[in-house]
Amino acid sequence: MHFTHEWLPQRVRFATGGAAEAVAQEVRRLGATRVMAIASDATRAEPVLAGIPVEVLHTDVVMHVPLENAERARAVAAEHDADALAAVGGGSTTGLAKAVALTTGLPIVAVPTTYAGSEATDVWGLTDTGRKQTGVDRRVLPRAVVYDASLMLGLPVPTSVASGLNALAHCVDSMWAPRSDPIDRTLAVEGIRALSTGLPRVVEDPMELAGREQTLYGAYLAAVAFASAGSGLHHKICHVLGGMFDLPHAETHAVVLPYVLALNAPAVPDLDRRMAAALGADSALAGLLALRDELGAPTALRDLGLRADDVPEAVQPILDAAPPNNPTPVTPANVEALLRAAWEGTEPR
């Protein structure tokens, strides 16, 4: 056994019902006195921010973090001489805070309100002229994360499902991503178990805290595994589609995941068995499809706004981005076949 695993330096707090107090404590730990708060929904964020010295509340948050939005946020941080960032929201909100931290070095306290997972990684992403660029930089890793499942109670079920399956995609990619190791795979399998347990409870009773907590726990494990393992084929495909065609982030992940799993799982039967066991199924694909049906998840890229004519345009950028160690060799033929099947929503095989 030969591998090197590195943990990211970050404080993580699960504080159901106690986000405001936990955030205030984390900001005091940083010694910050002029906080730039970032949130897409000011009304929901303000109670969480009540105990910290907010110098400015910035709400110009856009999906996929367009470069022009990042530049505006950076200018706001400079104008108000911010000494810390507090991000309250989903992946786009955390992503914008990361874009500011990337050039300023300001520390982030993140309070997720979806299951996106960006808060637990040192990965940043910016979209410019239809292309999404990602990178890794320790400056963008939030210093602290506060998870409060009560903040998820208002998250609509369809959004919860898509966001939770996005988290599940972090787990699946972590099984065979470029830097995947035994620790990543252990975290990912436990994340799959937690997500497949919690998400059906969220659908059944969106106001039940236990289901939300289990899903949030799984999403955190997924993000930690993903941060270590790196971005696999699934995320490369989704980043290309999101950047080029402005598709909704979480829903795109939910649709594409079964097709990538169908492509890769046969090449790694031992990993397939581990994922299948976590899903309580004979195969990982069968378990994922059953979960998708139970949750009423989106199933076709055409329903998200992708046109049939867009498919050939995406093939080469995906080939350029695909990791070289993908379990199944990535070719123009199988990428186009995967995209067409995902566009149509046909049964993954």
Buried (B, 14 or more C-beta within 10 A) or exposed (E): EEEEEEEBEBBBBBBBEBBBBBBBBBBEEBEBBBBBBBBBBEEBBBEBBEBBBBBBBBEEBBBBBBEEBBBBBBEBBEEBEBBBBBBBBBBBBBBBBBBBBBBBEBBBBBBBBBBBBBBBBBBBBBBBEEEBEBEEEEBBBBBBBBBBBBBBBEBEBBBBBBBBBBBBBBBBBBBBBEBBBEBBBBBBBBBBBBBBBBBBBBBEEBEBBBBBBBBBBBBBBBBBBBBBBBBBBBBBBBBBBBBBBBBBBBBBBBBBBBBBBBBBBEEBEEBBBBBBBBBEBEBBBEBBBBBBEBBEBBBBBBEBEBEEEBBEEBBEBBBEBBBEEBBBEBEEEEBBBBBBBBBBBEEBE
